Amino acid sequence: MKFVMILVLMLAGCASNPDLEKSISRDRTMNDMAKTALINEMLNSPDPAVRLEGSRIAKEFIVPQRSFLDILVK
């Protein structure tokens, strides 16, 4: 029981670390930038099938699909 309490306190401390939040935000930004660059390359491809797939991915990236849980929360 003590181990669980210590573990919870340690995880709560890590979750509130401002440097960690900055790092996670930076990672998400870099991930979005990489996806955007990949989609851009696909949309500029001479192959129509690649452009079609790129447009499908872009649509999902710009307008993310809502999950069932998101619908229940609202």
N, C-alpha and C positions, 0 to 999 in steps of 0.2 A: 504494500500500500504506500509506503514512504517513497519507494522507487517511482511509482506512478506520479505522485505529487511533485517530486523533483523534476521528472521528465516534463510534466505539463508546465511548470514554472520556467524551465529552460527554453522550451519551445515558444512560450508566450514572450519571453525576453527577446528571442531572435526575431519574432514576427514584428516587433515594434521598433526594431533598429532602423533609424533613418537611412543609414548607408545601404542597408539591404534593400530598402524600398527603392532607393535611387538605382541600384544595380538591376533590380527586377524591371523597373520602368525602362532603363536603358536597353536591357535585353529584349523587351517587348518591342521597343522602337526599332531596334536593329532587325528583328524578325520581320516586322511589317515592311521595312525598307527592302529587305531581301526578297520578300514575296512580290512587292511592287516591281522590282527590277526584273524578276523572272517573268511576271505577267507581261511586262512591257516587251521583253524579248520575244515572247510567244506571239504577241499581237503584231509584231513587226516581221514575223517569219514569212517567207515566200510560200510555204506550204499551207493550203487552205484548211487542212485538218488540224494543224497545229494552231492556226489562228482561231478556229472554232473552239478548240479546247481551252485556249487562252481566254477567250471571251466568257466561256462558262465559268472558269475559275475566277475571273475578275468579277463576275456577277455575284458569286458566293463571297468573295473577299469584301466587296463594297457593301453588300446587303447580306450580313450573316444570317443563316437560317436560325430561327428561334426554336429552342428546345421545348419539350413538353413542360419541363419545370419552370421555364420562364413564363409560359402562359398561365400556369397555376398561380405563380407568385403575384402576377398583376391581376 
